[in-house]
Amino acid sequence: MLDLALLAAFWAAFLLALVSPGPNFAVIAGTALREGRRRALGTAFGLAGGEAVWAIGAVLGVSALAAQHPLLSEALRIGGGAFLLFLGLSSLWAALRRTDALAPVGPMPEATGGTGFWRGFGLMLLNPKAGVFWVSLSGLFLGAAGGTTAAAAVMSAVALSFLWHGALAWMLSAQAVARAFRRVRRGLDAAFGVVMTALGLRLLAPS
């Protein structure tokens, strides 16, 4: 039987976690502004796919198992930190080698070759924030819920993840934003790189 009160509490907690600034927002913004709408929407799909993996894992107890075994949690921390560090250093390198900062402003070209899906998927799988969220929320809200409520929570979380990140991808890749971005592209690449590198180093630093 569907427990609407429990599901509403889950939605409230999930939405608060979803809209809080973090690596997912930074990656969507950076992808939309640098590579265009198609790649950003692909990244949004990837984030939703990773959310599905975490959600199903939590319902099946995989996340709880990782929480009980320090080695698994440590591997997640190191993997997530390394992935964020890679994204940050790549963006910093792009800023250093960019030479078109003063080029005439025009429409932002769409990136070709790939969809951005794996970028979003990998980021979500290696995001400890997602793991902690699903471990805590699955225990607090889904532990006492029946299969129907748990399934509804998982499906709604995946849908909300894509709707939020897809909306960000759509808005931030608009031509008006793209034209403004071309004027400050190098600086934003550098800022994005600094933020992602800092997040990666923070995760890699011993507790």
N, C-alpha and C positions, 0 to 999 in steps of 0.2 A: 504494500500500500504506500502511496506517495505521501510523505510527510512534508506538507507545504511550509510549516513553521520552520522546520529544520533546514529546508531548502532555501528559504528566504534569508535565514541567518548566514548560510554558506555564501549566497550571492553577495550579501553586504560585505563580508570579509574578503571575498575574492575580488570584488570591484575596487576596494580600497588598495589591495595589493597590486592590482593590475595598473591603475593609473598613477601609482607612485613612481617618480623618476628613478631610472636605473639603467643598466646596460641595454635592455631591450629598447627603451625609448631612444637612447643614444645611437644604436645601430640602425633603427628605422629612420631616424632623422638624417644620419649621415648617408645612408643609402639613397634615400629619396632626393636629397639635395645634390649629391655627387653623381648618381647613376640613373636617376629618372624613376618614373612611376612604375614601369613594368618590373624592374628589379626590386623595388621596394615592396610591391605587392607580393612578389615571390618570397621575399624575406618574411612578410607577414604570414604567409601560408606556412613557412618553415617554423615560425614561432608557435603557431597553432598546433602544428604536428608534434613539436616537442612537448607542448603543454599536454597533448593527448597521452604521450608516453608517460610523463610524470603522473598524470591523473590515474591512468589505468594501473600503473605500478603501485600507487598509493592504495588504491582500492584492493589490489591483490596482496598487499603487504610487503612489496619489494622495498619501498621507501622506509618502512618501519624496520626492515631487516638491516638496511644500510645504517640507520640511526643507531642500531645496537652493536655494530661492528666498526670500531674506529678506523680500521684499515680501509674500508670501503668509503667512509666519509672523507678520509684523508686523500684518497685517490680522486674523489669528486672535487675537492678543494683545489688540488694541484692542477687537475685537468682544466677546470674552469678558469683558474688564474692564468694558465699558459695560453688559453684560447683568447682571453681578453687582452693579454699582453701582445699577442700576435696581431690582433686587430688594431691596437693602438700604435704599434711600431709601423705597421703598414701605412696607416694614415699619416703619421709623421713623415715617413719617407716620401709619400705622395706630395705633402706640403713642401718639402725641401726641393724636390725636383720639378715642381710646377713652374712654368714660365709664362703662363697666359693670364696672370693676375690683372694685367692692364689691357687685355684683349677686348675688342668691341663686344658689348652685351647682346646676346641673342638667345633664342630658345635653348633650353637645356637638352642636349642630345640624349636619347635613350641608349643605355648600355646594351651591347649585344654579346651573345655567347654566355649562356647560363641564365638562370632565373633568380638567383639569390636565395632559393629555397634552402640549400644546405647551410648557408651562412646563418639563417635564422634557426634552423633545426639544431645545428651544432651548439649555437649560443644557448638555446633553451635547455638542452640536455646537460650542458656543463655549467648551468647557472645555479649555484648553491642556494640562492634566494628561493628559486622555484622548488628545490628539494625540501628546504626547511618548511616552506609554506604547505606543501602537500603532506609532509609528515605530520605537522601540527594540526592542519585542518582535517585530515582524514581521521586522525584520532579523536579530535574534539567533536566533529559534526557527523562524520560518516560511520564512526565505529558503532553507533547505536542505530544506524539507519538500515532499512531493508535494502534488498538488491535494487528495487525500483528507484528509490530515492538516490542511492549511490550512482546508478546509471544516469539519472537525470542531472546530477551534479557534474559528472564528468562531461556529458555532452554539452551542457550549458557553458561550462568553463571553456571548452575548446571554441565554441561559437563566439563567446564574448571576447576571447583573446584575439580571434581573427577580426572581428568587427572593430575593436579598438585600434589594433595595430594597422589594419587596412585603412581605417579612416585617417590615421596619422600619415600613412604612406600617400594617400590621395591628396590630402591638403598640403603637405610639405613638398610635393612634387609639382604643384601648380606653377604655371608659367610666370605668374607675377612673383612668386617666391624664387623661382629659378633665376629670373633676371636679376633680382636683388642679390641672390647668392653669388652670381658670377663676379660681382664687384668685390666680394669679401671671401672668395672661395679658399684662397690659400690660408687665411687666418682661421677659418672654420675647420679646415682640414687639420691644422695644427692643434686647435683647441680640442677637437674630437679625439685626436691622437693622445693628447695629454690626459684627458679624462679616462679613456679606455686603458691607457698604460697604468695610470694610478690605481684604477680598480683592479687590474690584473696583479700589480705588485702587492696591493693590500691583501688579496686572497692568498698569494704565494708566501707572504710573510708568516713566520711561525706565530702561533697564538700565544 
